Amino acid sequence: MSARPRVAFDPSGPRGADVRLWLLQSGAEPVERAEPGASGLPVAPQHDGVGRAEVVAFVHRRTGVTSREARFDDHGSAESWPRGSF
């Protein structure tokens, strides 16, 4: 399993709580911009009117996984439970 990409965001910025949640939901590790070491991290899109889709697309571009099939491989994957095993 790969590590979660670290992405900076501003908790007091527009929709700060939502952006943090969307980062977590999309597989990123949210880091507050004021924290030490956050200066070199990519910054999540955070402006008036930002939506979940924009933040999730930003994270997926960072991870290099852009297709739904690559993110949700539950058919034929070596890690999948065999069908009918329960």
PyMOL Python script that loads the backbone (N, CA, C, O; Angstrom):
from pymol import cmd

cmd.read_pdbstr("""\
ATOM      1  N   MET A   1       0.846  -1.175   0.000  1.00  0.00           N
ATOM      2  CA  MET A   1       0.000   0.000   0.000  1.00  0.00           C
ATOM      3  C   MET A   1       0.891   1.237   0.000  1.00  0.00           C
ATOM      4  O   MET A   1       1.901   1.276   0.702  1.00  0.00           O
ATOM      5  N   SER A   2       0.529   2.221  -0.766  1.00  0.00           N
ATOM      6  CA  SER A   2       1.331   3.435  -0.850  1.00  0.00           C
ATOM      7  C   SER A   2       0.973   4.398   0.281  1.00  0.00           C
ATOM      8  O   SER A   2      -0.109   4.324   0.862  1.00  0.00           O
ATOM      9  N   ALA A   3       1.895   5.289   0.573  1.00  0.00           N
ATOM     10  CA  ALA A   3       1.669   6.282   1.618  1.00  0.00           C
ATOM     11  C   ALA A   3       0.711   7.354   1.117  1.00  0.00           C
ATOM     12  O   ALA A   3       0.634   7.632  -0.080  1.00  0.00           O
ATOM     13  N   ARG A   4      -0.002   7.940   2.040  1.00  0.00           N
ATOM     14  CA  ARG A   4      -0.913   9.026   1.691  1.00  0.00           C
ATOM     15  C   ARG A   4      -0.095  10.265   1.348  1.00  0.00           C
ATOM     16  O   ARG A   4       0.802  10.632   2.108  1.00  0.00           O
ATOM     17  N   PRO A   5      -0.381  10.919   0.225  1.00  0.00           N
ATOM     18  CA  PRO A   5       0.350  12.153  -0.103  1.00  0.00           C
ATOM     19  C   PRO A   5      -0.013  13.267   0.873  1.00  0.00           C
ATOM     20  O   PRO A   5      -1.178  13.430   1.233  1.00  0.00           O
ATOM     21  N   ARG A   6       0.975  14.019   1.292  1.00  0.00           N
ATOM     22  CA  ARG A   6       0.745  15.136   2.206  1.00  0.00           C
ATOM     23  C   ARG A   6       0.399  16.372   1.387  1.00  0.00           C
ATOM     24  O   ARG A   6       1.111  16.730   0.449  1.00  0.00           O
ATOM     25  N   VAL A   7      -0.697  17.017   1.753  1.00  0.00           N
ATOM     26  CA  VAL A   7      -1.185  18.195   1.035  1.00  0.00           C
ATOM     27  C   VAL A   7      -1.502  19.283   2.056  1.00  0.00           C
ATOM     28  O   VAL A   7      -2.192  19.034   3.044  1.00  0.00           O
ATOM     29  N   ALA A   8      -0.994  20.488   1.812  1.00  0.00           N
ATOM     30  CA  ALA A   8      -1.236  21.614   2.709  1.00  0.00           C
ATOM     31  C   ALA A   8      -2.579  22.260   2.421  1.00  0.00           C
ATOM     32  O   ALA A   8      -3.055  22.266   1.286  1.00  0.00           O
ATOM     33  N   PHE A   9      -3.180  22.805   3.473  1.00  0.00           N
ATOM     34  CA  PHE A   9      -4.424  23.560   3.344  1.00  0.00           C
ATOM     35  C   PHE A   9      -4.475  24.579   4.471  1.00  0.00           C
ATOM     36  O   PHE A   9      -3.732  24.474   5.446  1.00  0.00           O
ATOM     37  N   ASP A  10      -5.351  25.560   4.335  1.00  0.00           N
ATOM     38  CA  ASP A  10      -5.507  26.608   5.344  1.00  0.00           C
ATOM     39  C   ASP A  10      -6.811  26.379   6.091  1.00  0.00           C
ATOM     40  O   ASP A  10      -7.885  26.586   5.526  1.00  0.00           O
ATOM     41  N   PRO A  11      -6.739  25.951   7.363  1.00  0.00           N
ATOM     42  CA  PRO A  11      -7.980  25.667   8.093  1.00  0.00           C
ATOM     43  C   PRO A  11      -8.860  26.887   8.312  1.00  0.00           C
ATOM     44  O   PRO A  11     -10.068  26.746   8.504  1.00  0.00           O
ATOM     45  N   SER A  12      -8.280  28.085   8.287  1.00  0.00           N
ATOM     46  CA  SER A  12      -9.091  29.296   8.472  1.00  0.00           C
ATOM     47  C   SER A  12      -9.488  29.928   7.134  1.00  0.00           C
ATOM     48  O   SER A  12     -10.153  30.964   7.104  1.00  0.00           O
ATOM     49  N   GLY A  13      -9.082  29.304   6.039  1.00  0.00           N
ATOM     50  CA  GLY A  13      -9.437  29.798   4.710  1.00  0.00           C
ATOM     51  C   GLY A  13     -10.847  29.403   4.325  1.00  0.00           C
ATOM     52  O   GLY A  13     -11.560  28.785   5.115  1.00  0.00           O
ATOM     53  N   PRO A  14     -11.257  29.761   3.105  1.00  0.00           N
ATOM     54  CA  PRO A  14     -12.599  29.412   2.642  1.00  0.00           C
ATOM     55  C   PRO A  14     -12.829  27.905   2.681  1.00  0.00           C
ATOM     56  O   PRO A  14     -12.049  27.135   2.121  1.00  0.00           O
ATOM     57  N   ARG A  15     -13.899  27.495   3.341  1.00  0.00           N
ATOM     58  CA  ARG A  15     -14.308  26.087   3.432  1.00  0.00           C
ATOM     59  C   ARG A  15     -13.190  25.197   3.987  1.00  0.00           C
ATOM     60  O   ARG A  15     -13.012  24.064   3.540  1.00  0.00           O
ATOM     61  N   GLY A  16     -12.452  25.712   4.950  1.00  0.00           N
ATOM     62  CA  GLY A  16     -11.317  24.995   5.521  1.00  0.00           C
ATOM     63  C   GLY A  16     -11.666  23.612   6.041  1.00  0.00           C
ATOM     64  O   GLY A  16     -10.946  22.652   5.770  1.00  0.00           O
ATOM     65  N   ALA A  17     -12.758  23.495   6.783  1.00  0.00           N
ATOM     66  CA  ALA A  17     -13.161  22.198   7.330  1.00  0.00           C
ATOM     67  C   ALA A  17     -13.559  21.235   6.214  1.00  0.00           C
ATOM     68  O   ALA A  17     -13.240  20.047   6.262  1.00  0.00           O
ATOM     69  N   ASP A  18     -14.260  21.763   5.208  1.00  0.00           N
ATOM     70  CA  ASP A  18     -14.666  20.915   4.081  1.00  0.00           C
ATOM     71  C   ASP A  18     -13.454  20.432   3.293  1.00  0.00           C
ATOM     72  O   ASP A  18     -13.380  19.259   2.927  1.00  0.00           O
ATOM     73  N   VAL A  19     -12.502  21.328   3.030  1.00  0.00           N
ATOM     74  CA  VAL A  19     -11.307  20.957   2.268  1.00  0.00           C
ATOM     75  C   VAL A  19     -10.534  19.870   3.015  1.00  0.00           C
ATOM     76  O   VAL A  19     -10.062  18.912   2.402  1.00  0.00           O
ATOM     77  N   ARG A  20     -10.403  20.014   4.331  1.00  0.00           N
ATOM     78  CA  ARG A  20      -9.718  18.995   5.130  1.00  0.00           C
ATOM     79  C   ARG A  20     -10.421  17.639   4.990  1.00  0.00           C
ATOM     80  O   ARG A  20      -9.767  16.618   4.780  1.00  0.00           O
ATOM     81  N   LEU A  21     -11.737  17.633   5.107  1.00  0.00           N
ATOM     82  CA  LEU A  21     -12.513  16.400   4.979  1.00  0.00           C
ATOM     83  C   LEU A  21     -12.340  15.785   3.593  1.00  0.00           C
ATOM     84  O   LEU A  21     -12.146  14.575   3.474  1.00  0.00           O
ATOM     85  N   TRP A  22     -12.407  16.600   2.554  1.00  0.00           N
ATOM     86  CA  TRP A  22     -12.279  16.093   1.194  1.00  0.00           C
ATOM     87  C   TRP A  22     -10.887  15.533   0.940  1.00  0.00           C
ATOM     88  O   TRP A  22     -10.737  14.554   0.210  1.00  0.00           O
ATOM     89  N   LEU A  23      -9.870  16.145   1.536  1.00  0.00           N
ATOM     90  CA  LEU A  23      -8.516  15.606   1.408  1.00  0.00           C
ATOM     91  C   LEU A  23      -8.442  14.221   2.032  1.00  0.00           C
ATOM     92  O   LEU A  23      -7.879  13.299   1.443  1.00  0.00           O
ATOM     93  N   LEU A  24      -9.005  14.078   3.212  1.00  0.00           N
ATOM     94  CA  LEU A  24      -9.012  12.776   3.871  1.00  0.00           C
ATOM     95  C   LEU A  24      -9.780  11.746   3.052  1.00  0.00           C
ATOM     96  O   LEU A  24      -9.322  10.617   2.876  1.00  0.00           O
ATOM     97  N   GLN A  25     -10.943  12.135   2.557  1.00  0.00           N
ATOM     98  CA  GLN A  25     -11.768  11.214   1.789  1.00  0.00           C
ATOM     99  C   GLN A  25     -11.100  10.778   0.492  1.00  0.00           C
ATOM    100  O   GLN A  25     -11.354   9.676   0.005  1.00  0.00           O
ATOM    101  N   SER A  26     -10.259  11.620  -0.063  1.00  0.00           N
ATOM    102  CA  SER A  26      -9.621  11.288  -1.337  1.00  0.00           C
ATOM    103  C   SER A  26      -8.271  10.605  -1.149  1.00  0.00           C
ATOM    104  O   SER A  26      -7.583  10.322  -2.130  1.00  0.00           O
ATOM    105  N   GLY A  27      -7.883  10.338   0.093  1.00  0.00           N
ATOM    106  CA  GLY A  27      -6.671   9.567   0.336  1.00  0.00           C
ATOM    107  C   GLY A  27      -5.435  10.388   0.627  1.00  0.00           C
ATOM    108  O   GLY A  27      -4.326   9.855   0.592  1.00  0.00           O
ATOM    109  N   ALA A  28      -5.589  11.667   0.910  1.00  0.00           N
ATOM    110  CA  ALA A  28      -4.442  12.523   1.213  1.00  0.00           C
ATOM    111  C   ALA A  28      -4.344  12.761   2.719  1.00  0.00           C
ATOM    112  O   ALA A  28      -5.308  12.570   3.460  1.00  0.00           O
ATOM    113  N   GLU A  29      -3.172  13.175   3.144  1.00  0.00           N
ATOM    114  CA  GLU A  29      -2.969  13.569   4.538  1.00  0.00           C
ATOM    115  C   GLU A  29      -2.957  15.086   4.606  1.00  0.00           C
ATOM    116  O   GLU A  29      -2.001  15.715   4.153  1.00  0.00           O
ATOM    117  N   PRO A  30      -4.027  15.696   5.175  1.00  0.00           N
ATOM    118  CA  PRO A  30      -4.067  17.161   5.248  1.00  0.00           C
ATOM    119  C   PRO A  30      -3.070  17.687   6.278  1.00  0.00           C
ATOM    120  O   PRO A  30      -2.974  17.166   7.389  1.00  0.00           O
ATOM    121  N   VAL A  31      -2.332  18.727   5.892  1.00  0.00           N
ATOM    122  CA  VAL A  31      -1.352  19.367   6.765  1.00  0.00           C
ATOM    123  C   VAL A  31      -1.668  20.857   6.779  1.00  0.00           C
ATOM    124  O   VAL A  31      -1.766  21.492   5.729  1.00  0.00           O
ATOM    125  N   GLU A  32      -1.827  21.408   7.980  1.00  0.00           N
ATOM    126  CA  GLU A  32      -2.120  22.835   8.078  1.00  0.00           C
ATOM    127  C   GLU A  32      -0.926  23.633   7.585  1.00  0.00           C
ATOM    128  O   GLU A  32       0.218  23.299   7.895  1.00  0.00           O
ATOM    129  N   ARG A  33      -1.183  24.682   6.823  1.00  0.00           N
ATOM    130  CA  ARG A  33      -0.104  25.481   6.220  1.00  0.00           C
ATOM    131  C   ARG A  33       0.815  26.107   7.248  1.00  0.00           C
ATOM    132  O   ARG A  33       1.967  26.411   6.936  1.00  0.00           O
ATOM    133  N   ALA A  34       0.333  26.310   8.476  1.00  0.00           N
ATOM    134  CA  ALA A  34       1.147  26.926   9.525  1.00  0.00           C
ATOM    135  C   ALA A  34       2.087  25.927  10.194  1.00  0.00           C
ATOM    136  O   ALA A  34       2.982  26.336  10.934  1.00  0.00           O
ATOM    137  N   GLU A  35       1.909  24.634   9.953  1.00  0.00           N
ATOM    138  CA  GLU A  35       2.758  23.624  10.585  1.00  0.00           C
ATOM    139  C   GLU A  35       4.161  23.666  10.003  1.00  0.00           C
ATOM    140  O   GLU A  35       4.344  24.004   8.834  1.00  0.00           O
ATOM    141  N   PRO A  36       5.153  23.324  10.820  1.00  0.00           N
ATOM    142  CA  PRO A  36       6.522  23.244  10.290  1.00  0.00           C
ATOM    143  C   PRO A  36       6.612  22.166   9.202  1.00  0.00           C
ATOM    144  O   PRO A  36       6.032  21.088   9.336  1.00  0.00           O
ATOM    145  N   GLY A  37       7.326  22.462   8.154  1.00  0.00           N
ATOM    146  CA  GLY A  37       7.498  21.514   7.059  1.00  0.00           C
ATOM    147  C   GLY A  37       6.415  21.576   5.999  1.00  0.00           C
ATOM    148  O   GLY A  37       6.488  20.849   5.008  1.00  0.00           O
ATOM    149  N   ALA A  38       5.420  22.417   6.177  1.00  0.00           N
ATOM    150  CA  ALA A  38       4.329  22.500   5.210  1.00  0.00           C
ATOM    151  C   ALA A  38       4.670  23.387   4.020  1.00  0.00           C
ATOM    152  O   ALA A  38       3.955  23.378   3.018  1.00  0.00           O
ATOM    153  N   SER A  39       5.755  24.151   4.117  1.00  0.00           N
ATOM    154  CA  SER A  39       6.072  25.111   3.061  1.00  0.00           C
ATOM    155  C   SER A  39       6.411  24.448   1.734  1.00  0.00           C
ATOM    156  O   SER A  39       6.180  25.047   0.684  1.00  0.00           O
ATOM    157  N   GLY A  40       6.944  23.251   1.743  1.00  0.00           N
ATOM    158  CA  GLY A  40       7.308  22.592   0.494  1.00  0.00           C
ATOM    159  C   GLY A  40       6.235  21.676  -0.062  1.00  0.00           C
ATOM    160  O   GLY A  40       6.441  21.034  -1.092  1.00  0.00           O
ATOM    161  N   LEU A  41       5.107  21.609   0.597  1.00  0.00           N
ATOM    162  CA  LEU A  41       4.041  20.694   0.164  1.00  0.00           C
ATOM    163  C   LEU A  41       3.142  21.339  -0.882  1.00  0.00           C
ATOM    164  O   LEU A  41       3.022  22.564  -0.925  1.00  0.00           O
ATOM    165  N   PRO A  42       2.508  20.527  -1.725  1.00  0.00           N
ATOM    166  CA  PRO A  42       1.507  21.087  -2.641  1.00  0.00           C
ATOM    167  C   PRO A  42       0.331  21.625  -1.831  1.00  0.00           C
ATOM    168  O   PRO A  42      -0.009  21.088  -0.776  1.00  0.00           O
ATOM    169  N   VAL A  43      -0.279  22.683  -2.334  1.00  0.00           N
ATOM    170  CA  VAL A  43      -1.373  23.333  -1.624  1.00  0.00           C
ATOM    171  C   VAL A  43      -2.693  23.001  -2.321  1.00  0.00           C
ATOM    172  O   VAL A  43      -2.835  23.178  -3.531  1.00  0.00           O
ATOM    173  N   ALA A  44      -3.636  22.524  -1.544  1.00  0.00           N
ATOM    174  CA  ALA A  44      -4.953  22.161  -2.080  1.00  0.00           C
ATOM    175  C   ALA A  44      -5.671  23.395  -2.600  1.00  0.00           C
ATOM    176  O   ALA A  44      -5.493  24.487  -2.059  1.00  0.00           O
ATOM    177  N   PRO A  45      -6.483  23.239  -3.646  1.00  0.00           N
ATOM    178  CA  PRO A  45      -7.282  24.368  -4.112  1.00  0.00           C
ATOM    179  C   PRO A  45      -8.254  24.781  -3.011  1.00  0.00           C
ATOM    180  O   PRO A  45      -8.989  23.950  -2.476  1.00  0.00           O
ATOM    181  N   GLN A  46      -8.252  26.048  -2.683  1.00  0.00           N
ATOM    182  CA  GLN A  46      -9.095  26.534  -1.592  1.00  0.00           C
ATOM    183  C   GLN A  46      -9.443  27.983  -1.875  1.00  0.00           C
ATOM    184  O   GLN A  46      -8.666  28.891  -1.579  1.00  0.00           O
ATOM    185  N   HIS A  47     -10.600  28.187  -2.441  1.00  0.00           N
ATOM    186  CA  HIS A  47     -11.071  29.525  -2.784  1.00  0.00           C
ATOM    187  C   HIS A  47     -12.580  29.543  -2.614  1.00  0.00           C
ATOM    188  O   HIS A  47     -13.207  28.498  -2.440  1.00  0.00           O
ATOM    189  N   ASP A  48     -13.151  30.717  -2.663  1.00  0.00           N
ATOM    190  CA  ASP A  48     -14.607  30.803  -2.587  1.00  0.00           C
ATOM    191  C   ASP A  48     -15.197  29.989  -3.729  1.00  0.00           C
ATOM    192  O   ASP A  48     -14.807  30.156  -4.885  1.00  0.00           O
ATOM    193  N   GLY A  49     -16.123  29.121  -3.409  1.00  0.00           N
ATOM    194  CA  GLY A  49     -16.772  28.321  -4.432  1.00  0.00           C
ATOM    195  C   GLY A  49     -16.067  27.016  -4.748  1.00  0.00           C
ATOM    196  O   GLY A  49     -16.502  26.296  -5.646  1.00  0.00           O
ATOM    197  N   VAL A  50     -14.986  26.681  -4.037  1.00  0.00           N
ATOM    198  CA  VAL A  50     -14.309  25.415  -4.300  1.00  0.00           C
ATOM    199  C   VAL A  50     -15.266  24.270  -3.965  1.00  0.00           C
ATOM    200  O   VAL A  50     -16.037  24.335  -3.007  1.00  0.00           O
ATOM    201  N   GLY A  51     -15.191  23.234  -4.774  1.00  0.00           N
ATOM    202  CA  GLY A  51     -16.054  22.079  -4.565  1.00  0.00           C
ATOM    203  C   GLY A  51     -15.254  20.811  -4.318  1.00  0.00           C
ATOM    204  O   GLY A  51     -14.047  20.761  -4.558  1.00  0.00           O
ATOM    205  N   ARG A  52     -15.938  19.800  -3.841  1.00  0.00           N
ATOM    206  CA  ARG A  52     -15.297  18.523  -3.538  1.00  0.00           C
ATOM    207  C   ARG A  52     -14.610  17.940  -4.768  1.00  0.00           C
ATOM    208  O   ARG A  52     -13.489  17.441  -4.675  1.00  0.00           O
ATOM    209  N   ALA A  53     -15.268  18.001  -5.905  1.00  0.00           N
ATOM    210  CA  ALA A  53     -14.713  17.414  -7.127  1.00  0.00           C
ATOM    211  C   ALA A  53     -13.360  18.026  -7.483  1.00  0.00           C
ATOM    212  O   ALA A  53     -12.459  17.318  -7.933  1.00  0.00           O
ATOM    213  N   GLU A  54     -13.215  19.325  -7.287  1.00  0.00           N
ATOM    214  CA  GLU A  54     -11.956  20.002  -7.601  1.00  0.00           C
ATOM    215  C   GLU A  54     -10.827  19.531  -6.674  1.00  0.00           C
ATOM    216  O   GLU A  54      -9.706  19.297  -7.126  1.00  0.00           O
ATOM    217  N   VAL A  55     -11.127  19.395  -5.383  1.00  0.00           N
ATOM    218  CA  VAL A  55     -10.116  18.949  -4.423  1.00  0.00           C
ATOM    219  C   VAL A  55      -9.741  17.496  -4.679  1.00  0.00           C
ATOM    220  O   VAL A  55      -8.560  17.148  -4.652  1.00  0.00           O
ATOM    221  N   VAL A  56     -10.729  16.649  -4.926  1.00  0.00           N
ATOM    222  CA  VAL A  56     -10.464  15.237  -5.184  1.00  0.00           C
ATOM    223  C   VAL A  56      -9.652  15.062  -6.468  1.00  0.00           C
ATOM    224  O   VAL A  56      -8.727  14.251  -6.504  1.00  0.00           O
ATOM    225  N   ALA A  57      -9.980  15.800  -7.503  1.00  0.00           N
ATOM    226  CA  ALA A  57      -9.223  15.717  -8.761  1.00  0.00           C
ATOM    227  C   ALA A  57      -7.776  16.160  -8.542  1.00  0.00           C
ATOM    228  O   ALA A  57      -6.861  15.577  -9.123  1.00  0.00           O
ATOM    229  N   PHE A  58      -7.558  17.176  -7.719  1.00  0.00           N
ATOM    230  CA  PHE A  58      -6.214  17.641  -7.395  1.00  0.00           C
ATOM    231  C   PHE A  58      -5.413  16.518  -6.733  1.00  0.00           C
ATOM    232  O   PHE A  58      -4.266  16.275  -7.107  1.00  0.00           O
ATOM    233  N   VAL A  59      -6.003  15.840  -5.764  1.00  0.00           N
ATOM    234  CA  VAL A  59      -5.304  14.742  -5.071  1.00  0.00           C
ATOM    235  C   VAL A  59      -5.033  13.591  -6.025  1.00  0.00           C
ATOM    236  O   VAL A  59      -3.942  13.022  -6.007  1.00  0.00           O
ATOM    237  N   HIS A  60      -5.987  13.246  -6.842  1.00  0.00           N
ATOM    238  CA  HIS A  60      -5.791  12.127  -7.776  1.00  0.00           C
ATOM    239  C   HIS A  60      -4.707  12.439  -8.800  1.00  0.00           C
ATOM    240  O   HIS A  60      -3.979  11.537  -9.215  1.00  0.00           O
ATOM    241  N   ARG A  61      -4.587  13.693  -9.213  1.00  0.00           N
ATOM    242  CA  ARG A  61      -3.486  14.059 -10.111  1.00  0.00           C
ATOM    243  C   ARG A  61      -2.153  13.908  -9.390  1.00  0.00           C
ATOM    244  O   ARG A  61      -1.165  13.500  -9.999  1.00  0.00           O
ATOM    245  N   ARG A  62      -2.115  14.231  -8.104  1.00  0.00           N
ATOM    246  CA  ARG A  62      -0.884  14.100  -7.307  1.00  0.00           C
ATOM    247  C   ARG A  62      -0.465  12.645  -7.164  1.00  0.00           C
ATOM    248  O   ARG A  62       0.726  12.337  -7.202  1.00  0.00           O
ATOM    249  N   THR A  63      -1.426  11.753  -7.001  1.00  0.00           N
ATOM    250  CA  THR A  63      -1.107  10.339  -6.794  1.00  0.00           C
ATOM    251  C   THR A  63      -0.895   9.605  -8.110  1.00  0.00           C
ATOM    252  O   THR A  63      -0.359   8.498  -8.124  1.00  0.00           O
ATOM    253  N   GLY A  64      -1.311  10.212  -9.211  1.00  0.00           N
ATOM    254  CA  GLY A  64      -1.155   9.567 -10.504  1.00  0.00           C
ATOM    255  C   GLY A  64      -2.241   8.553 -10.805  1.00  0.00           C
ATOM    256  O   GLY A  64      -2.172   7.854 -11.816  1.00  0.00           O
ATOM    257  N   VAL A  65      -3.232   8.462  -9.954  1.00  0.00           N
ATOM    258  CA  VAL A  65      -4.340   7.535 -10.156  1.00  0.00           C
ATOM    259  C   VAL A  65      -5.556   8.352 -10.539  1.00  0.00           C
ATOM    260  O   VAL A  65      -6.170   9.002  -9.693  1.00  0.00           O
ATOM    261  N   THR A  66      -5.900   8.317 -11.807  1.00  0.00           N
ATOM    262  CA  THR A  66      -6.985   9.178 -12.275  1.00  0.00           C
ATOM    263  C   THR A  66      -8.243   8.425 -12.676  1.00  0.00           C
ATOM    264  O   THR A  66      -9.305   9.035 -12.798  1.00  0.00           O
ATOM    265  N   SER A  67      -8.155   7.117 -12.885  1.00  0.00           N
ATOM    266  CA  SER A  67      -9.353   6.404 -13.316  1.00  0.00           C
ATOM    267  C   SER A  67     -10.033   5.716 -12.137  1.00  0.00           C
ATOM    268  O   SER A  67      -9.379   5.285 -11.188  1.00  0.00           O
ATOM    269  N   ARG A  68     -11.324   5.627 -12.215  1.00  0.00           N
ATOM    270  CA  ARG A  68     -12.090   4.955 -11.164  1.00  0.00           C
ATOM    271  C   ARG A  68     -11.690   3.493 -11.066  1.00  0.00           C
ATOM    272  O   ARG A  68     -11.633   2.942  -9.967  1.00  0.00           O
ATOM    273  N   GLU A  69     -11.415   2.865 -12.185  1.00  0.00           N
ATOM    274  CA  GLU A  69     -11.048   1.453 -12.182  1.00  0.00           C
ATOM    275  C   GLU A  69      -9.746   1.221 -11.415  1.00  0.00           C
ATOM    276  O   GLU A  69      -9.613   0.218 -10.714  1.00  0.00           O
ATOM    277  N   ALA A  70      -8.806   2.120 -11.539  1.00  0.00           N
ATOM    278  CA  ALA A  70      -7.538   1.978 -10.818  1.00  0.00           C
ATOM    279  C   ALA A  70      -7.721   2.200  -9.327  1.00  0.00           C
ATOM    280  O   ALA A  70      -7.023   1.586  -8.520  1.00  0.00           O
ATOM    281  N   ARG A  71      -8.660   3.079  -8.948  1.00  0.00           N
ATOM    282  CA  ARG A  71      -8.891   3.343  -7.524  1.00  0.00           C
ATOM    283  C   ARG A  71      -9.717   2.259  -6.860  1.00  0.00           C
ATOM    284  O   ARG A  71      -9.510   1.971  -5.681  1.00  0.00           O
ATOM    285  N   PHE A  72     -10.636   1.655  -7.572  1.00  0.00           N
ATOM    286  CA  PHE A  72     -11.555   0.683  -6.997  1.00  0.00           C
ATOM    287  C   PHE A  72     -11.473  -0.644  -7.749  1.00  0.00           C
ATOM    288  O   PHE A  72     -12.440  -1.060  -8.388  1.00  0.00           O
ATOM    289  N   ASP A  73     -10.334  -1.296  -7.673  1.00  0.00           N
ATOM    290  CA  ASP A  73     -10.160  -2.586  -8.338  1.00  0.00           C
ATOM    291  C   ASP A  73     -10.607  -3.690  -7.392  1.00  0.00           C
ATOM    292  O   ASP A  73      -9.832  -4.152  -6.556  1.00  0.00           O
ATOM    293  N   ASP A  74     -11.859  -4.109  -7.528  1.00  0.00           N
ATOM    294  CA  ASP A  74     -12.324  -5.205  -6.693  1.00  0.00           C
ATOM    295  C   ASP A  74     -12.678  -6.433  -7.521  1.00  0.00           C
ATOM    296  O   ASP A  74     -13.329  -7.354  -7.027  1.00  0.00           O
ATOM    297  N   HIS A  75     -12.253  -6.446  -8.766  1.00  0.00           N
ATOM    298  CA  HIS A  75     -12.511  -7.598  -9.627  1.00  0.00           C
ATOM    299  C   HIS A  75     -11.194  -8.108 -10.189  1.00  0.00           C
ATOM    300  O   HIS A  75     -10.579  -7.454 -11.031  1.00  0.00           O
ATOM    301  N   GLY A  76     -10.770  -9.253  -9.734  1.00  0.00           N
ATOM    302  CA  GLY A  76      -9.571  -9.864 -10.277  1.00  0.00           C
ATOM    303  C   GLY A  76      -8.286  -9.420  -9.619  1.00  0.00           C
ATOM    304  O   GLY A  76      -7.215  -9.874 -10.021  1.00  0.00           O
ATOM    305  N   SER A  77      -8.345  -8.563  -8.640  1.00  0.00           N
ATOM    306  CA  SER A  77      -7.147  -8.114  -7.954  1.00  0.00           C
ATOM    307  C   SER A  77      -6.625  -9.215  -7.040  1.00  0.00           C
ATOM    308  O   SER A  77      -7.412  -9.972  -6.471  1.00  0.00           O
ATOM    309  N   ALA A  78      -5.320  -9.312  -6.898  1.00  0.00           N
ATOM    310  CA  ALA A  78      -4.718 -10.317  -6.029  1.00  0.00           C
ATOM    311  C   ALA A  78      -5.119 -10.103  -4.579  1.00  0.00           C
ATOM    312  O   ALA A  78      -5.143 -11.055  -3.800  1.00  0.00           O
ATOM    313  N   GLU A  79      -5.438  -8.855  -4.201  1.00  0.00           N
ATOM    314  CA  GLU A  79      -5.834  -8.563  -2.839  1.00  0.00           C
ATOM    315  C   GLU A  79      -7.322  -8.813  -2.576  1.00  0.00           C
ATOM    316  O   GLU A  79      -7.755  -8.786  -1.424  1.00  0.00           O
ATOM    317  N   SER A  80      -8.097  -9.053  -3.615  1.00  0.00           N
ATOM    318  CA  SER A  80      -9.536  -9.244  -3.460  1.00  0.00           C
ATOM    319  C   SER A  80      -9.843 -10.602  -2.849  1.00  0.00           C
ATOM    320  O   SER A  80      -9.133 -11.587  -3.049  1.00  0.00           O
ATOM    321  N   TRP A  81     -10.924 -10.605  -2.102  1.00  0.00           N
ATOM    322  CA  TRP A  81     -11.412 -11.884  -1.594  1.00  0.00           C
ATOM    323  C   TRP A  81     -11.939 -12.702  -2.766  1.00  0.00           C
ATOM    324  O   TRP A  81     -12.588 -12.150  -3.654  1.00  0.00           O
ATOM    325  N   PRO A  82     -11.677 -13.985  -2.788  1.00  0.00           N
ATOM    326  CA  PRO A  82     -12.252 -14.808  -3.862  1.00  0.00           C
ATOM    327  C   PRO A  82     -13.788 -14.789  -3.784  1.00  0.00           C
ATOM    328  O   PRO A  82     -14.357 -14.773  -2.693  1.00  0.00           O
ATOM    329  N   ARG A  83     -14.432 -14.790  -4.914  1.00  0.00           N
ATOM    330  CA  ARG A  83     -15.896 -14.766  -4.936  1.00  0.00           C
ATOM    331  C   ARG A  83     -16.424 -16.038  -4.296  1.00  0.00           C
ATOM    332  O   ARG A  83     -15.886 -17.125  -4.507  1.00  0.00           O
ATOM    333  N   GLY A  84     -17.482 -15.890  -3.513  1.00  0.00           N
ATOM    334  CA  GLY A  84     -18.127 -17.044  -2.886  1.00  0.00           C
ATOM    335  C   GLY A  84     -17.381 -17.614  -1.701  1.00  0.00           C
ATOM    336  O   GLY A  84     -17.665 -18.735  -1.280  1.00  0.00           O
ATOM    337  N   SER A  85     -16.418 -16.858  -1.139  1.00  0.00           N
ATOM    338  CA  SER A  85     -15.636 -17.394  -0.038  1.00  0.00           C
ATOM    339  C   SER A  85     -16.245 -17.123   1.333  1.00  0.00           C
ATOM    340  O   SER A  85     -15.691 -17.531   2.353  1.00  0.00           O
ATOM    341  N   PHE A  86     -17.379 -16.440   1.357  1.00  0.00           N
ATOM    342  CA  PHE A  86     -17.955 -16.132   2.652  1.00  0.00           C
ATOM    343  C   PHE A  86     -19.143 -16.999   2.973  1.00  0.00           C
ATOM    344  O   PHE A  86     -19.741 -16.857   4.040  1.00  0.00           O
TER     345      PHE A  86
END
""", "prot")
cmd.dss("prot")
cmd.show_as("cartoon", "prot")
cmd.util.cbc("prot")
cmd.orient("prot")
